[in-house]
Amino acid sequence: MIEGLPSGGDVPSETLLAGYFVAAPEQVRFSGLPSAEQLTSASDCLTDRFPDDGCWFGTAREALAACLPLQLPVDARLFALLVPSEHVGGFVADIRAAGTDEPVLLAHLDGQGADEAAREVADGGRELGWEVLGYDCGLLHTWLCNDLYEEGRLHLGVDTDERGLLPDRQAAVRVAAWANSREDTKPVTWFPAALIEWDTPIESGLAPVTTEAPAPSAHGSWWGRIL
């Protein structure tokens, strides 16, 4: 388990930074899924990511700059996805097999074009939890959208938190191995991944989608210093 990001924002040695994305959590009340007020995922299936036409970014600066012209929900946040080193190969193989254009993911995970600075995680993030993902034809799927949640609770004794995330790396590794042993899921290589969140409202050029304006921070924001 990642106990915390080291000073300076370096990615822990046993993980690789896949990239940054901006997303808003979703309220989930569907049969077969965990009941969650703020389900959070890197998957394209269960949350909205921004912008619609390209949602992976190599740096926090690029992700935040891309959101400036948008009207974002007030609860949209910046995230980073970290993948344990030993699980990167299957992820990259599925990207290459799909033949889709993923310059950010491949640069970070396959070492093509990302320098050391691009592999550092921006200051201020915190580990939010773990999930299990798989890449198929340009989309990231999650184990939650493959009817595995109830069976996982029953057979593996794992459960998710109020965000729909697993508590630690060990639980995510177990779920990924179990999902890969099945033949009734998406044809993907399931892998564990950690989500890092920056719990600061994202500045945009348009008013956020909300009925109540958020209170301004007395100390300013970390993203204001890097844009």
N, C-alpha and C positions, 0 to 999 in steps of 0.2 A: 504493500500500500504506500502511496505517496504521502508522507507525513506533512509535507509542506514544501513550498517552492523555496529553493535556496536563495540567498541574497544575490542580487544581480540578475535574477530571472532566468538563470540557465536551466534548460530542461534536464531533469534527473537522468543520470547516465543509462538507466535501464529502460528508458522510454524515448520515443522520438516525437517531435512536434509535427502533427499532420497539417495543421493550419488553423486559421482563425475564421470564425463566422459570427454573424449577428442573428439572433433569434428571439422570439417571444414565446413564453410558456403557454401551454394550452390547458384548459379545464377538461378533464376526461371523466366521462360517466358512461362507459360502454361495457357491455358484457365481455368477459375474457381479458379485460385490461385492468390494471390497478386503478383504483379510484384516486384521482389526484387533482388538486386545485391548480397546481402549477407544474404540469408534466413538462419536463425539459429533456431534449434529445438533440443529438447531431443528425438524426435521421430525417430524411425528406418526408417521411410518411406521417409523422405525428405532430410536427411543429412547423410554423412558418419561418423561413429564413430569408434574409434580405441582403442585397437586392435579389429580385427573382431571376435575373438573367446571369448571375455569376456570384455565388455566395461563399466561395472559399478565397481566403486572402493569405498572403505570405507574411504580413506584419499587422500588428494592431493599428498602426497608422493608416495603412491602406483600407482596412475594414471600416474604420471610423470615417475616413474621407468619403468613401463610397456611400455612406448613409446620410451625409450632409444634405443632399437635395431631396431626401425622402420624407414622407410623413410616417413616422414609426409609432407603434403602440407605446404607451408610456412605460410598460414593463419590458420592453426590448432591452437586451443586454449583449455585451461582447463575451464570446466564449473562445477557448482554445481546446482542441482535441489532441490528446496524447495517447500514443499507442505503444505498448510494451515491445521492445526490440525483437523478441522472439516471435511475435505475431505479425510483424510488418510484411513478411514475405508473401503470405496468403492474400493480404489486402492488395498489395502491389500487383500480384499475378492476376487477380480478378479485374483490376483496372485495365491492365494491358490486354487481357482476353476480351474485354468489352469493346476495346478500340475507341473509347471516349476520350474527350479532351480534358485532362485534369493536370494542367501544368503546375499548380500549386502543390497538390498532393504528391505528385511524382517528384517534384523538386525537393521537397522536404523528406519524403520517405525513401526515395530511391537515390538520393544524393546528386540530383541533376540540377545544378544551377543555384541552389540555395547556399549562401555563405554562412559563416558561423553566426553573424549578427542576426540573420533571419531565423536561426534556430533557437534564439533566446526568447523566453516568454516575458512579456511586458510586466513591469512592476504592478503590484496591487491585486493580482489574481489570487483566488483560493480554490482548492480542490472542492468540487461540488459533489462528486460521486462517480460511480462507474456504470457503464452500460455495455451491451453486447451488440455489435453491428456487423453488417455484411454488405458488400458492394455488388450491385447487379445493374448493368446497362445504364450507367450514369446516375444511379440512385443509391443512397445509403439506406438500407433497411435495418430495423431493429428487431430483436427477438420478441419484443412486445407485440408487434404487428403480425407475427407469424403464429398466433394462437399457442404460444409456448408458456405464457405466464402462469396459468393455473396449474399446468402439469409440472412446471418448474418448482412451484411452491410445494406441490405434493411429493414429488420424487426426489428433489434435491434439498428441500428444506430452506430455500432461499426466499427472500422477500425484498420488496422495494420500499423506498421512503416516500415522503409526500411529493417528491419530484419524479417518482417513477424510476429512480436510480438505485443500483445495488450499492451496498455499504462499503465494499472494499475490492481490491484486486483479486483476492482468492475466490470470492463468490463469482465474480465476472469470468474468471478462467474456468471455473466449474461449469457455468452455464454455457460458455462457448464450446467447450469440449463435448458436452451433452448434445447441444444443437447440431454440431458437426457430425455426430454419430447417427443422426436421424435422416430419413429420406422423405419427410413430408413438409419441408420448409423450402424457402426460396433457394435456388441453386447457387449458393454463395459460400465463401469461407468465413465462418463466424469468428470474430475476434473481440477480445476485451479492450476497452478504451476508457480513459479518464477524461472528465470534463472539468476545465478550469473556468471560473466565472469572475467577471469584474462587476461588482454589484453597484454600478453607478449609472444613472439614466444617460442615455446616449444623445448627444446634441445633434439636432437636424435643422435644416433650413426652414422646415414647416413646423407648425404646432403639432405636438404629439396627439395621438388619438386618445383623448381622455376628457372627462367632464370636470376634473379637478386638477388644477395646476400643481405640480410637485414643488415642495419647498426648496429653495436654492440652498446649496451647501455653503456653510460659513467658511470653509477652507478651500473652496474651489475644487476642481476635478483633475484627476491625473491625466485624463485624455486631453484636457485643455493645454497641457504642457507639451504634448507631442505632436499636435496638429499644426 
